[in-house]
Amino acid sequence: MIKNKEIGFLTLDRYLLRQFFPMFFIAISLFVFLFLLIDLFSNLTNFLNNEVSVVTILRISLYYIPESISNSMAISLLFASAYTLGDLYARNELTTVFSSGIPFRRFSISLVIVGFLASIFSFFFTDILVIPTSKTKNELTRIALNRHVTELNSDIVIRSREGRIIYAVDFFDVNNQILNGVNIVEIDENGGFVSQIRAPSAIWRETYWEFRNAVIYQHDGEFLRISPLEPTNFFDEDPETFRRHAVNVEELNARDAGLLVQDLRAAGLPYSHVQANYHRRFSFSAASIIVMILSVSMGGRFRKNILLMSLFTSLSAAVVYYVTEMLSMALARLNYIPPFIGAWFPVFLFLVIGLSMVRSAKT
């Protein structure tokens, strides 16, 4: 008897997913197309004024597809699940499920599992594909529109060894791992001057920086002595530290963003905005499971105008969620609230709302 019941549940799960996935793929295709159109028309005037070729425009749009998929994932899941459950209710199939004694929570558990798996997929998809393609898309757009951008790998300042070593670099050649215009200041525990090193450049030699024509300034208590830097006096700050400081945090993957937070914290520099962005990498992916719980809570509430009501509900919930996230992230970046709370507050808020609505859902 128990085995037959489990088989019946699995049959219902497969049936529900067969109804859900076609609508999901239709929804995500439409939303991706919508995002592409919005991005295209927002830059269309600039493209025309700069006589950008059609091939270049199509190439820019191609690199924007992964980000569009990432942005469309949650709202497509919400729309497809709300529509699927509403359609089943309109055809009285959901009523049949209720009458058979099957709890609605059990009937819709497969959708929640899909949301959980989508959250995991969304995180790795963003980390591996969305970030590099978005960076390439932004670079192509800047080149096509002849926009001048201040190099992020210039004027880098890094503090290491608990703030006792301060690196000031005019320009970091990421590809060749060369520091240009190097100025290194060493201070003691009380903040007093110990030495200063100046060099036109320094190149990374696997384990240390090799300085070219470097001189060192040292204070012996009475006089400031200037002498060539001895070859034995080398520094071993990892080039990855300079690379992470040389790019926008939004263009770093989760691992490098986490390391950048550690770098800034160890150096005693402000890191709230970077840490908030780091936590958002995880909270943004969690939106998929949250919207599935919301859709389950709304299951069976729409019997008429299902398509219109599902679309309206999905867009409304998405707008409220992202506006809430935008406000909390802004407060976190300004250090009014902790970065963790700024990133995760919308997730916990909508999780509580979703679970509360599930308890009152029709069954």
Secondary structure by P-SEA (a helix, b strand, c coil): caaaaaaaaaaaaaaaaaacaaaaaaaaaaaaaaaaaaaaaaaaaaaaaacccaaaaaaaaaaaaaaaaaaaaaaaaaaaaaaaaaaaaaaaaaaaaaaacccccccaaaaaaaaaaaaaaaaaaaaccaaaaaaaaaaaaaaaacccccccccbbbbbcccccbbbbbcccccccccccbbbbbbbcccccccbbbbbccccccccbbbbcbbbbbbbcccbbbbbcccccccccccaaaaaaaacccccccaaaaaaaaaaaaaaccccaaaaaaaaaaaaaaaaaaaaaaaaaaaccccccaaaaaaaaaaaaaaaaaaaaaaaaaaaaaaccccaaaaacaaaaaaaaaaaaaaaaccc
